[in-house]
Amino acid sequence: MAGGGRGSGRPAKKKSPTKGTGGHVRRGLEGRGATPPAHMRHWYKDKARAERLEREERAGKSSAPRTPVRTRRGEDAPEYIGGRNPVLEALRGGVPASALYVAQRIDNDDRVKESLRIAADRGIALLEATREKLDRLTEGGVHQGVALQIPAYEYAHPDDLVRQAQDAAEVPLIVALDGVTDPRNLGAVARSATAFGAHGLVVPSRRSAGVTAGAWKTSAGTLATMTVARAANLTATLREYREAGLFVIGLDGEGSVDVGDANLLDSPLVVVVGSEGKGLSRLVKEACDLVVRIPMNAAAESLNAGVAAGIALYEVARHRKR
C-alpha cells in the first residue's frame, strides 16, 4: 500500500497551522529575573538557623560548658551571694536579704540547715530553684545549690555622715575612697572603719566600687551598721567637708609626713584612701589639707586599700585616746 493513512486507503491530510500561545511560552522562558541573595530568601534564614543550632549542639557535646556572659546590673538591681559558706556567713552577719534560693533535691548538710533556719527566723523568703536558675542568678559563679538575694543598697548623702557624728556628740571621722574599684577592698575598709569608730564611708558614684555582694562578704557583716554615702563629685564633696570645719588628710606614698606624726588626727577628720598602685588622683590631692604616707620597707611598693585604711585609722584612734 502506497504511503497513505494507516488503515485507510486515503492519502494523509496535511495539518493546518494551530493557534499561537500569545507569547506565554516565550515569556515563561524568560524567567523571573536574577536569583535573590541568600539573606533575602525567606526559607534561607530558617535553614541557616537550623544548621547553626546543629553545629552548636555538636560543639557543646564535644567541649566543656562555656561561662555565661556577665551582664551589667542596674543600680537598683538586687545582688546575689552564692556558695554555702558565704551564704551562711552573710546570714550570721546580719546582711539584709530578701530571699534565699535553694536548689531542688539539694543535699542538706549542716550549713544548708543552719542557713534555712536563720532565714526562717528572720522572715526571709525561702524559694526552690533549678540549677539553671541558680547559674543565672550567680552569673556562673560557684553556688553549691544556694544563693542569697540582697536588695540594692540605699546610699546616704555625704552630709548625713557629719550629722550622724554630731547627733552622737562625737568628733567626726569619715573615710573616703578615691579610685578603689574592687568591692572586696571596700568591704575590708568597712571592717577597719567599724573597728576604729568611723562614722561612715564616702565613695564616688562613678569609676568606684559600690556596696555589692562581694563587698558584703568581705565586710563580715559590718556594712549592716556602717553608713556608706555616694558622692557625685568626690573633689567637690571634700571641699564641702572643709567648709564645714573638717580637715582632709590623704594617704599617698608620696606624702611629706608619716601618718603617725600628723598633727590633725584628733580634729574633725576625713581620711582619703587611694587605689593600690595609682594612689590619689591629682585633683583629690589638691583638695587635701595634708598628704601623709605610711612608713614601710622599700621592698613593698604599696598596700591595698583595706590595709592602708586600717593602719591610718588605728593611728587616728590612738591619738584621740591621749
Number of C-alpha atoms within 10 A of each C-alpha: 8 7 9 12 12 10 7 9 11 11 11 11 8 6 6 6 6 6 6 8 8 8 8 9 10 10 10 9 8 8 9 8 6 6 9 8 8 11 10 10 11 9 10 13 13 11 10 13 11 11 12 12 11 12 11 11 11 11 12 12 9 9 8 8 9 8 10 12 9 10 7 7 9 8 11 10 12 18 23 24 27 26 17 20 16 21 24 22 17 23 22 15 17 16 22 20 22 16 18 24 22 23 19 13 10 13 11 12 9 10 14 21 13 15 22 21 14 16 21 13 9 14 12 18 15 15 13 16 17 13 17 10 13 24 19 13 20 21 17 16 15 15 24 18 23 29 27 34 22 21 17 17 16 13 15 16 15 25 14 15 22 21 13 15 18 12 9 10 9 13 17 24 27 26 24 29 25 24 21 26 17 15 21 23 24 27 27 24 30 31 21 22 25 19 14 17 17 25 24 27 26 25 27 21 14 14 11 17 22 25 20 20 25 20 22 28 22 21 27 20 22 23 28 14 13 18 22 26 21 21 21 13 12 22 20 14 19 23 18 14 20 18 10 12 12 22 22 27 25 29 27 25 22 12 16 12 17 15 25 18 12 18 11 17 24 18 17 20 22 26 25 25 25 25 24 19 12 13 22 24 14 9 11 18 21 14 19 20 15 20 24 20 20 19 12 11 8 7 6 7 10 19 16 17 24 22 15 22 27 20 14 26 26 18 18 24 17 14 17 12 7 6
